[in-house]
Amino acid sequence: MKAVISVIGRDAIGIINKVSGKCAEAGANILDVSQSVMKEFFSMVMVVEIDNMTVPFASFVDTMKVLGEESGLEIHTMHEDIFAAMHKI
């Protein structure tokens, strides 16, 4: 199974490092990353494999949300099933 992580906020050194570090700590494997900086704004979308995570998915979601709050970012983590359901016509 996969999850989609979106990150939005003011650009700063180390954002990718912080997010990817939390993924590694939880055992989430990063499959794809797209990131962009527009003037002072940073945006990133990651697709991660969650089958071998060492923590429950709900805990991972909470951890990423807290990381965002501590870093002045909006970080949302969504299971692929919910993401797919939201984008069906």
ChimeraX attribute file (.defattr): number of C-alpha atoms within 10 A of each C-alpha:
attribute: neighborCount
match mode: 1-to-1
recipient: residues
	/A:1	10
	/A:2	18
	/A:3	23
	/A:4	20
	/A:5	20
	/A:6	19
	/A:7	21
	/A:8	20
	/A:9	18
	/A:10	16
	/A:11	17
	/A:12	13
	/A:13	7
	/A:14	9
	/A:15	20
	/A:16	14
	/A:17	10
	/A:18	15
	/A:19	17
	/A:20	17
	/A:21	13
	/A:22	15
	/A:23	20
	/A:24	14
	/A:25	12
	/A:26	19
	/A:27	18
	/A:28	24
	/A:29	17
	/A:30	17
	/A:31	11
	/A:32	11
	/A:33	14
	/A:34	10
	/A:35	13
	/A:36	12
	/A:37	14
	/A:38	9
	/A:39	8
	/A:40	9
	/A:41	12
	/A:42	17
	/A:43	19
	/A:44	17
	/A:45	18
	/A:46	20
	/A:47	21
	/A:48	23
	/A:49	19
	/A:50	22
	/A:51	13
	/A:52	11
	/A:53	16
	/A:54	13
	/A:55	13
	/A:56	10
	/A:57	18
	/A:58	11
	/A:59	11
	/A:60	21
	/A:61	18
	/A:62	14
	/A:63	17
	/A:64	21
	/A:65	18
	/A:66	15
	/A:67	17
	/A:68	20
	/A:69	12
	/A:70	10
	/A:71	15
	/A:72	14
	/A:73	20
	/A:74	18
	/A:75	24
	/A:76	16
	/A:77	23
	/A:78	17
	/A:79	18
	/A:80	18
	/A:81	12
	/A:82	11
	/A:83	14
	/A:84	10
	/A:85	9
	/A:86	9
	/A:87	7
	/A:88	6
	/A:89	4
